[in-house]
Amino acid sequence: MINILIADDHEIVVEGLRSLIEAENEISIIGEANNGEQVIPLLENNLVDVAVLDISMPKMDGVDLTLFIKSNYPKVKILILTMHNEIGFIRRVIEAGAHGYILKNKGKEELVRAIKALHSGNEYLGEEVTKTLFSSIRNSTVYGEIQLTKREKEVLKLIANGNTTPKISDALNIAHSTVETYRRNLLEKTGVKNSKGLVKFAIENGYH
């Protein structure tokens, strides 16, 4: 039996995952959480095999939680289940130590396959995530052209107009930590060092 815990700040997502997993004889949900901090006590019994985590959660996001689990419970496998398919998010959680990364728009089959792969000691990336990684590598090493996602453009425009992280968070209805991830991703893609550089880049490239 594979013991998993699920952490997502949307209760409807947790309920949906529960209904999907209940029919699986080889997988058992032994814990559920709606933010990162709620996960910590669920790990203390050392029964969790795989932690299925969202990235954007209050109090402790998926990246910080991944770092915590890797440091304190290294035997627990970490599967990121998220709607974010941007390279900045993917790189951050992989660098933090996640063993797998799949998207929420995929079905039960991929979720179960990923959980079983991690439990067997393997790593797992969803097909769309793999494409994003390959595209990022090609763009950075071959074409050299900076390609921004729709959301990155929205964040860049708001930065260029002088908005702070809290204001951007409110405007786009996303977490502060998510805004900071987009900001870091923009810094990485554009090659500038700070927000002043992002403003200059935005003005020069029509994102203001």
Helices and strands as residue ranges (DSSP letters): E 2-7, H 11-21, E 27-33, H 36-43, E 50-53, H 62-72, E 77-82, H 87-96, E 100-103, H 108-119, E 124-125, H 127-138, I 139-143, H 150-160, H 165-172, H 176-190, H 195-204
